[in-house]
Amino acid sequence: MRTVIFDLDGTLADTSGDLLAAANACFRDMGYGDLLEHGPDSGVALRGGRYMLTEGLHRVDAFKPETVDSYYPVLLEAYGAALDHHTVMYPGAMEAVAALSDRGYGVGICTNKPEGLAEQLMQSLGVRDAFACLIGADTLPVRKPDPEPLREAARRAGGLPEHTILIGDSDTDRNTAKAAGVPSVLVTFGPSGEDMEALAPEGLLHRYEDLPDMVRELIG
């Protein structure tokens, strides 16, 4: 079986609003108020919790590695308590997933979000059952861009790692697929969409309804 593996944040769903809210809760606790803004900082959000904390603290000249380390668990707790207030699936995403499944592809998720939070979010959005597997940042000892999480996602989705494709939205996804020796398709509708062409993926996705045919062309 051939498999199609999706990144989550910025690829299947716009999670930036809830991620930024969790980071700002930390900054308020530090006494700085909200340091990141939904919209302009959406790309910052999709690079992860530590990146958000680092970026915000740099803006007030207060960055210390130990501060990031101490507040990262606080951020995860805040996010877990309100991870679906602003998050929405991208238009056409689940229709494309259903079409791929109908065509016989195994479909899974490989994300650098902690597995428990990713599972919680997908269950809350009511779409978890559409995916054969979910590999998170802490499912294995390594995370993307190491290729092994992608390979394991392909195996758990019922396929062979060499016959998969990764749908993502970042240089991390591009590098993961490249390291695994498989194609990648990067979406252009996420916060960093304008930068995707420079990464030279095998495909650029402007709308989800085009994905099933694109997958067929790239992996058969």
Backbone as a ProteinNet text record, in pm:
[ID]
protein_1_A
[PRIMARY]
MRTVIFDLDGTLADTSGDLLAAANACFRDMGYGDLLEHGPDSGVALRGGRYMLTEGLHRVDAFKPETVDSYYPVLLEAYGAALDHHTVMYPGAMEAVAALSDRGYGVGICTNKPEGLAEQLMQSLGVRDAFACLIGADTLPVRKPDPEPLREAARRAGGLPEHTILIGDSDTDRNTAKAAGVPSVLVTFGPSGEDMEALAPEGLLHRYEDLPDMVRELIG
[TERTIARY]
84.3	0	87.5	49	112.5	42.4	119.4	64	87.7	-3.6	5.8	7.9	116.8	134.5	130.3	51.8	30.8	98.6	161.3	191.1	57.8	56.7	-68.8	-77	5.4	-2.8	37.7	-52	-21.7	-41.1	-74.5	-95.4	-239.3	-280	-419.6	-507.4	-451	-531.7	-452.7	-522.6	-463.8	-478.6	-371.8	-370.9	-307.6	-270.2	-187.6	-256.1	-387.2	-455	-445.3	-467.9	-461.4	-318.1	-223.8	-82.7	-35.4	-68.2	-28.7	-93.9	-218.8	-286.7	-214.1	-165.3	-92.4	39.8	109.7	235.1	210.3	107.5	78.2	36.6	-26.2	-58	70.5	174.2	303.2	364.3	358.1	417.3	343.8	212.9	138	180.4	202.8	246.7	383.9	466	598.4	589.9	473.3	455.8	474.6	482	507.1	381.8	271.1	154.2	167	75.9	78.3	189.8	279.9	393.9	381.8	290	271.3	129.4	114.2	-15.4	-65.6	-191.5	-252.7	-260.3	-213.1	-204.8	-60	-1.8	138.5	234.6	201.3	291.5	244.8	153.3	105.1	217.5	309.8	423.3	512.8	526.2	603.3	538.2	406.7	334.3	360.3	364.5	374.4	516	608.1	743.8	762.1	654.9	659.5	663.8	639.6	629.3	757	868.2	995.5	1031.2	1000.2	1028.8	944.7	817	731.5	785.3	821	873.8	1002.5	1089.8	1216.1	1193.6	1107.9	1081.2	1020.6	922.1	859.3	956.3	1037.3	1132.7	1240.2	1280.2	1376.2	1318.7	1188.6	1126.3	1129	1145.1	1154.4	1292.1	1387.6	1526.7	1534.9	1455	1452	1480.3	1536.2	1557.9	1666.6	1629.6	1724	1682.5	1775.7	1739.1	1664.1	1703	1638.1	1492.3	1462.1	1323.5	1238.1	1291.8	1220.6	1198.6	1302	1290.5	1185.2	1180.2	1087.1	943	924.2	788.1	732.6	817.7	766.9	657.8	676.1	565.5	441	459.3	345.1	268.6	341.7	279.1	200.1	258.7	189	60.5	66	-53.5	-161.8	-121.2	-217.8	-277.3	-195.4	-244.3	-339.8	-304.4	-389.1	-525.9	-532.7	-659.5	-751.2	-696.4	-777.9	-719.3	-709.2	-640.3	-732.5	-863.1	-956.2	-1049.4	-1011.5	-1098.5	-1096.8	-981.8	-967	-923.7	-885.8	-832.1	-940.3	-906.6	-998.2	-919.5	-985.2	-926.7	-926.3	-823.6	-819.5	-929.1	-986	-1094.5	-1052.9	-1139.3	-1116	-1022.8	-962.7	-863.7	-924.3	-1035.1	-1091.1	-1155.7	-1205.2	-1256.3	-1143.1	-1025.7	-909.9	-864.3	-864.8	-828.2	-923.7	-1052.6	-1150.8	-1130	-1100.8	-1078.7	-955.2	-850.5	-729.9	-757.5	-830.5	-866.1	-950	-1043.6	-1128.3	-1047.9	-936	-850.8	-752.2	-758.2	-676.1	-545.7	-523.8	-402.9	-421.8	-317.7	-316.5	-286.6	-357.5	-343.6	-308.5	-205.2	-163.2	-111.8	-72.9	-22.3	115.8	205.9	338.5	365.5	362.7	370.8	478.7	529.6	620.4	546.7	414.1	336.4	342.3	352.4	350.2	230.9	254.5	151.2	20.2	27.8	-94	-177.8	-112.1	-184.7	-240.9	-164.6	-213.7	-336.2	-330.4	-445.7	-566.8	-543.6	-652.2	-716.4	-633.7	-686.7	-767.7	-714.1	-784.2	-914.7	-913.7	-1038.3	-1139.1	-1092.8	-1181.7	-1243.6	-1165.1	-1215	-1300.6	-1304	-1388.3	-1334.9	-1202.9	-1146.9	-1042.1	-1018.6	-911.1	-932.3	-1056.4	-1082.6	-1053.9	-1033.6	-1003.2	-858.6	-776	-633.2	-595.8	-517.6	-479.4	-381.7	-306.6	-205.9	-174.2	-109.5	-61.1	72.1	176.9	309.8	337.1	367.8	396.4	543.9	576.1	716.1	782.3	703.4	759	717.8	662.3	625.4	748.8	852.4	979.2	1089.1	1208.3	1318	1364.1	1326.6	1364.9	1239.3	1254.4	1143.7	1187.2	1090.1	1126.1	1224.5	1325.8	1345.9	1415.5	1438.9	1483.1	1378	1417.8	1318.6	1241.3	1288.3	1225.9	1079.5	1037.9	894.4	808.4	855.5	780.7	773.7	885.3	887.1	793.2	794.1	708	560.8	531.5	393.7	348.3	434.8	400.1	372.8	457.1	436.9	305.9	279.1	156.1	31.2	47.2	-66.3	-85.5	-0.2	-18.2	66.5	165.9	246.4	393.8	470	615.4	673.3	776.2	831.3	878.1	921.9	970.8	859.2	735.8	621.8	525.2	581.1	498	527.4	447.1	467.1	427.3	498.9	471.6	410.9	297.2	230.5	259.5	325.1	364.8	362.7	429.5	424.2	552.8	664.5	784.8	910.9	1023.9	1152.2	1174.5	1118.5	1129.4	1065.6	947.6	881.2	958.1	1004.8	1084	1208.3	1277.4	1400.6	1373.9	1260	1223.2	1203.7	1124.5	1098.8	1227.1	1309.7	1435.7	1524.7	1530.7	1612.1	1559.4	1427.1	1365.7	1370.4	1410.2	1417.7	1283.3	1186.6	1051	1007.7	903.8	859.9	786.3	783.1	703	619.4	503.2	416.8	398.6	425.4	412.3	294.7	213.8	95	135	64.4	95	-4.7	-105	-208.7	-184.1	-74	-39.5	30.9	66.9	130.3	261.2	333.3	461.9	453.2	330.9	307.9	394.4	423.4	499.8	643.7	690.7	828.4	844.4	735.9	743.4	812.8	793	851.9	1003.6	1063.1	1208.1	1265.7	1182.9	1228.8	1232.5	1181.9	1186.2	1129.2	1006.7	944.1	900.6	862.2	814.6	679.5	604.5	477.1	441.8	366.9	311.8	160.2	95.9	-49	-116.5	-198.7	-268.2	-409.5	-467.1	-600.7	-611.7	-681.3	-683.9	-751.4	-842.5	-910	-815.8	-698	-601.4	-511.6	-516.4	-420.1	-431.2	-548.6	-552.6	-485.9	-510.7	-447.3	-297.2	-255.9	-114.2	-41.3	-103.8	-45.1	-29.9	-131.8	-126.5	-10.5	9.9	118.1	255.9	267.3	397.6	436.2	340.3	376.2	295	203.5	129.1	1.9
-120.6	0	125.2	223.2	354.4	439.4	528.3	606	754.8	832.1	978	1021.9	1085.3	1126.2	1279.4	1329.6	1473.2	1525.8	1641.5	1724.7	1777.2	1828.2	1876.4	2028.4	2092.4	2237.6	2310.4	2393.1	2468.9	2392.1	2263.1	2179.6	2130.9	2054.2	2010.8	2116.2	2185.5	2279.9	2405.4	2516.1	2640.3	2641.2	2606.5	2597.3	2719.3	2818.3	2927.5	3007.9	3029.1	3111.1	3054.5	2924.4	2862.5	2850.4	2828.9	2822.6	2958.7	3063.5	3197.7	3235.2	3194.7	3223.5	3157.8	3035.6	2966.5	3036.8	3080.6	3152.9	3285.1	3356.2	3484.7	3467.4	3355.6	3328.3	3320.6	3262	3255.2	3393.9	3472.5	3606.8	3694.7	3679.1	3755.4	3714	3584	3535.3	3592	3617	3676.1	3825.9	3885.3	4027.6	4113.8	4052.8	4129.4	4159.3	4095.7	4110.4	4025.2	4045.3	3967.5	4018.1	3928.9	3968.2	3921.5	3828.5	3776.6	3804.3	3832.9	3874.8	3775	3734.9	3643.7	3713.3	3647.8	3705.9	3729.1	3839.9	3865.5	3759.7	3697.3	3599.8	3455.6	3431.8	3295	3201	3250.3	3167.3	3131.8	3223.3	3196.1	3082.3	3085.9	2984.3	2844.5	2831.7	2698.8	2642.2	2715.9	2662.4	2601.2	2602.2	2529.5	2617.1	2552.4	2624.7	2692.8	2623.8	2684	2802.5	2788.8	2898.7	3021.1	3001.9	3114.1	3183.5	3104.5	3164.3	3241.2	3183.1	3247.8	3378.3	3374.6	3493.7	3604.6	3571.3	3673.3	3736.4	3654.5	3706.7	3792.8	3758.6	3843.4	3982.6	3991.7	4120.1	4215.5	4161.7	4247.8	4235.7	4185.8	4172.5	4094.9	3988.2	3910.7	3762.9	3729.8	3588.6	3528.6	3416.4	3331.9	3187.5	3101.7	2962.3	2897.7	2931.8	2869.9	2916.1	3038.3	3084.5	3004.9	2982.7	2900.7	2760.5	2703.2	2567.1	2558.9	2659.4	2653.3	2678.5	2760.1	2792.7	2701.2	2619.9	2530.6	2437.4	2373	2290.5	2373.2	2496.9	2584.9	2611.6	2635.7	2658.7	2536	2418.6	2296.6	2276.1	2306.8	2292.4	2391.4	2515.8	2617	2578.7	2527.6	2488.2	2370	2272.7	2155.3	2187.1	2294.5	2333.9	2408.4	2455.5	2534.8	2523.7	2401.1	2381.5	2381.4	2399.9	2395.7	2516.3	2625.2	2742.4	2820.9	2822.9	2899.9	2813.6	2690.8	2604.1	2558.9	2562.4	2515.7	2432.8	2331.6	2257.2	2346.2	2331.4	2408.7	2361.4	2452.1	2414.8	2299.7	2199.3	2086.9	1980.6	2001.4	1905.4	1767.3	1760.5	1629.3	1564.1	1644.7	1588.7	1523.5	1587.3	1529.1	1400.8	1400.4	1279.1	1165	1194.7	1091.5	1040.9	1131.6	1091.8	1003	1034.7	952.3	813.2	807.5	678	596	662.4	593.8	538.5	602.6	556	447.9	411.7	301.6	339	467	508.7	495.7	457.2	467.8	611.9	664.1	805.4	816.5	894.5	912.2	1052.2	1076.3	1206.2	1188.4	1280.5	1285.5	1430.3	1460.3	1597.9	1611.9	1733.4	1762.1	1819.5	1811.2	1839.5	1716.4	1731.7	1613.5	1524.1	1393.7	1299.8	1316.7	1331	1342.3	1462.7	1576.5	1697	1683.4	1620.5	1600.3	1508.9	1401.1	1311.4	1385.1	1463.1	1538.6	1634	1702.9	1799	1730.5	1624.1	1557.9	1495	1442.3	1389.8	1502.9	1615.6	1727.6	1781.6	1781.5	1829.9	1726.1	1604	1499.5	1434.8	1439.9	1387.9	1278.2	1239.3	1143.5	1011.5	965	833.7	827.9	942.4	943	904.4	896.5	870.3	737.8	659.3	526.8	533.8	644.3	654.1	799.8	822.7	955.6	940.9	994.5	996.6	1138.6	1155.6	1287.3	1307.7	1422.3	1456.3	1360.4	1302.9	1216.8	1070.7	1033.2	893.6	805.8	856.5	786.8	867.3	812.1	888.2	1005.9	1007.7	1116.3	1180.2	1299.1	1372.8	1428.8	1476.7	1541.5	1656	1675.9	1622.3	1487	1419.9	1281.3	1204.9	1119.8	1053.3	940.9	893	774.1	794.5	910.6	927.4	915.5	968.7	955.4	809.2	741.2	599.7	517.7	547.5	473.1	504.4	630	664.8	586.8	574.4	497.6	352.3	295.8	155.1	138.8	228.9	216.7	244	316.6	340.4	226.2	123.1	3.8	-5.8	83.5	84.6	64.3	80.1	71.6	213.3	237.9	373.4	431.8	347.6	399.8	436.5	402.4	433.9	529.1	636.7	734.2	873.5	968.5	1109.9	1190.8	1299	1383	1515.3	1548.8	1676.5	1767.8	1881.2	1966.7	2113.7	2193	2338.4	2407.2	2335	2395.9	2330.7	2395.2	2335.9	2205.5	2195.8	2071	1955.6	1977.5	1872.6	1841.2	1944.5	1922.5	1839.9	1874.6	1804.4	1661.7	1641.6	1507.4	1414.5	1461.1	1380	1355.1	1457.2	1441.6	1338.3	1342.8	1246.1	1104.7	1091.8	960.5	913.7	1002.8	967.1	956.7	1035.8	1033.2	1176.4	1192	1326.6	1399.3	1530.6	1613.2	1709.4	1742.9	1847.8	1949.8	2075.7	2180.4	2270.5	2299.3	2382.5	2528.9	2605	2747.3	2836.7	2776.4	2856.8	2874.8	2820.8	2840.8	2973.6	3005.6	3134	3158.4	3051	3066.9	3029.2	3034.1	2985.2	3048.2	3177.5	3246.3	3196.8	3127	3079.8	2936.7	2868.8	2726.3	2695.4	2779.1	2750.9	2746	2830.4	2833.7	2703.9	2622.8	2496.4	2385.6	2412.2	2318.2	2180.3	2175.8	2044.5	1986.1	1859.9	1797.2	1852.5	1910	1969.7	2085.2	2181.8	2292.1	2282.1	2284.6	2266.3	2398.1	2447.4	2573.8	2553.3	2436.9	2406.4	2254.4	2212	2069.8	1983	2039.7	1954	1901.3	1963.9	1917.8	1805.2	1777.4	1685.3	1541.5	1480.1	1339.4	1316.7	1402.6	1385.7	1410.6	1505.2	1533.7	1413.1	1350.6	1231.9	1119.4	1099.3	993.4	1017.7	1142.2	1174.7	1152.6	1176	1168.8	1030.1	952	819.5	707.6	739.6	633.2	592.7
0	0	0	-80.7	-76	30	90.6	201.6	181.1	237.4	237.2	382.3	422.2	561.1	569.2	662	677.2	803.2	790	905.9	959.2	1080.5	1140.4	1142.2	1225.3	1242.4	1114.5	1062.3	943.1	814.3	824.2	706.2	700.2	799.1	807.1	873.4	971.5	1050.8	1082.8	1092.6	1141.6	1292.8	1360.3	1506.5	1572.1	1491.1	1541.6	1652	1642.9	1742.5	1882.3	1895.8	2028.2	2078.2	1987.7	2027.8	2078.8	2007.3	2050.5	2182.7	2202.5	2328.6	2445.5	2425.7	2532.3	2562.5	2458	2479.8	2551.3	2510.6	2574.7	2720.1	2752.5	2893.2	2975.2	2916.3	2984.8	2999.8	2893	2900.1	3001	3009.7	3111	3250.6	3268.6	3399.2	3436.1	3335.5	3359.1	3385.8	3354.9	3377.4	3254.7	3136.1	3013.8	2932.2	2963.2	2878.9	2753.8	2658.6	2535	2443.8	2407.2	2324.5	2179.5	2152.7	2017.7	1971.8	1843.5	1789.4	1686.5	1702.9	1606	1470.9	1369.3	1235.8	1199.9	1244.1	1211.2	1264	1376.7	1437.6	1420	1328.2	1307.5	1265.8	1183.1	1143.8	1260	1355.4	1477.1	1555.7	1564.8	1641.8	1588.6	1456.5	1397.2	1400.9	1458.7	1478.1	1616.9	1697.2	1823.6	1946.3	2060.3	2186.3	2228.9	2221.5	2262.2	2173	2045.8	1953	1988	2019.9	2058.4	2183.1	2283.2	2406.1	2379.2	2298.3	2266	2192	2091.4	2011.5	2097	2178.6	2262	2359.9	2423.5	2522.2	2458	2337.1	2266.8	2242.2	2221.8	2191.5	2309.8	2429.3	2547.7	2612.8	2533.2	2580.4	2711.5	2720.1	2844.8	2821.5	2706.6	2676	2764.5	2827.6	2898.8	2873.1	2837.1	2810.6	2926	3048.5	3163.8	3177.7	3132.4	3135.2	3037.8	2918.9	2820.8	2875.6	2934.6	2988.9	3098.4	3184.7	3298	3254.2	3150.1	3107.9	2999.5	2939	2834.7	2888.1	3005	3057.9	3089.9	3131.2	3159.3	3030.2	2922.3	2792.5	2748.1	2762.1	2720.7	2801.2	2930	3013.5	2970.7	2943.9	2900.2	2765.4	2676.6	2544.9	2555.4	2636.5	2651.5	2709.9	2787.5	2848.7	2752.4	2639.9	2545.6	2404.9	2355.7	2228	2107.3	2128.7	2016.2	2010.9	2076.5	2080.5	1950	1884.1	1760.3	1642.7	1667.1	1562.5	1465.1	1336.7	1232.2	1130.7	1075.6	965.3	841.4	760.4	636.1	541.1	461.1	369.6	276.7	271.4	181.4	233.6	351.1	400.8	421.6	492.5	523.7	402.3	309.7	184.7	105.5	106.7	38	105.9	238.3	311.9	277.1	273.8	238.7	96.8	3.6	-135.6	-148.1	-74.3	-77	-21.2	88.3	146.7	48.4	-18.4	-115.6	-232.6	-262.1	-372.2	-327.9	-200.8	-153.1	-87.1	-62	7.6	159	229.4	374.4	412.3	510.3	547.1	694.8	726.3	864.6	890.6	1014.8	1059.2	1120.2	1087.6	1149.8	1186.6	1315	1363	1469.7	1485	1596.1	1715.9	1716.5	1837	1926.6	2058.9	2145.8	2114.3	2114.1	2069.9	2145.9	2277.7	2356.5	2318.4	2295.2	2255.5	2114.8	2025.6	1889	1889.3	1967.3	1978.4	2035.5	2139.7	2203.2	2103.9	2026.6	1931	1822	1764.6	1654.4	1701.8	1823.8	1879.7	1900.4	1952.4	1979.1	1849.9	1742.9	1614.3	1542.8	1596.5	1540.7	1414.6	1393.8	1268.7	1290	1412.7	1438.5	1365.9	1355.8	1297.3	1147.5	1084.5	941.2	912.5	1017	999.7	1065.3	993.2	1042.8	1158.4	1168.2	1274.4	1301	1414.6	1449.8	1521.7	1463.2	1523.5	1570	1698.4	1753.2	1780.7	1838	1864.4	1960.4	2051	2154.9	2139.5	2024.4	2002.3	1993.5	1926.6	1908.3	1977.7	1990.5	2051.8	1966.1	1837.6	1747.6	1689.2	1634.6	1576	1441	1361	1235.1	1261.9	1176.9	1042.5	1034.1	1145.9	1134.6	1054.4	960.8	875.9	942.9	1058	1116	1156	1211.4	1238.9	1113.4	1001.3	875.8	833.4	841.4	803.2	892.5	1022	1114.6	1087.6	1054.1	1019.5	897	797	677	712.2	797.2	837.4	913.2	1006.2	1085.9	1003.3	893.6	804.3	705.8	717.1	636.5	512.3	499.2	377.9	403.1	295.7	301.6	302.9	384.1	395.3	262.7	170.7	42.9	-54.2	-18.7	-104.8	-33.6	20	89.8	38.8	79.8	47.1	169.4	194.6	311.8	266.4	325	297.8	417	392.9	503.8	470	555.4	537.7	579.4	583	638.5	584.6	613.7	578.6	654.9	774.6	850.6	774.2	719.2	642.1	514.3	445.6	323.7	355	462.7	498	545.6	611.3	655.8	536.7	441.2	321.8	244.3	232.2	159.8	226.6	359.6	433.5	417.9	400.4	382.3	237.4	146.8	6.3	-61.9	-13.5	-70.7	-103.6	-187.6	-224	-112.3	-125.2	-34.1	-115.9	-60.6	-113.7	-2.1	-30.3	70.7	36.5	137.5	116.8	112.5	31.6	16.9	89.7	155.2	220.4	370.1	421.7	561.5	582.6	707	737.4	663.1	625.5	557	410	354.9	220.6	113.7	130	26.1	18.1	121.7	124.5	74.4	43.5	14	-118.6	-218.5	-349.6	-342.2	-256.9	-244.8	-189.6	-124.3	-67.4	-171.7	-290.1	-402.7	-369.2	-317.1	-295.9	-429.6	-427.4	-550.7	-594.5	-499.8	-533.8	-442	-494.3	-415.7	-423	-307.5	-300.9	-266.8	-360	-339.7	-286.6	-312.3	-261.4	-247.4	-144.5	-110.2	-216.4	-293.9	-391.2	-499	-512.4	-611.8	-559.4	-429.2	-370.8	-421.6	-428.9	-471.8	-607.4	-704	-834.8	-827.8	-744.9	-729.3	-669.4	-569.6	-507	-609.3	-688.1	-790.6	-888.5	-926.8	-1019.3	-958.2	-828.7	-764.3	-714.3	-664.8	-612	-671.3	-762.3	-829	-757.2
[MASK]
++++++++++++++++++++++++++++++++++++++++++++++++++++++++++++++++++++++++++++++++++++++++++++++++++++++++++++++++++++++++++++++++++++++++++++++++++++++++++++++++++++++++++++++++++++++++++++++++++++++++++++++++++++++++++++

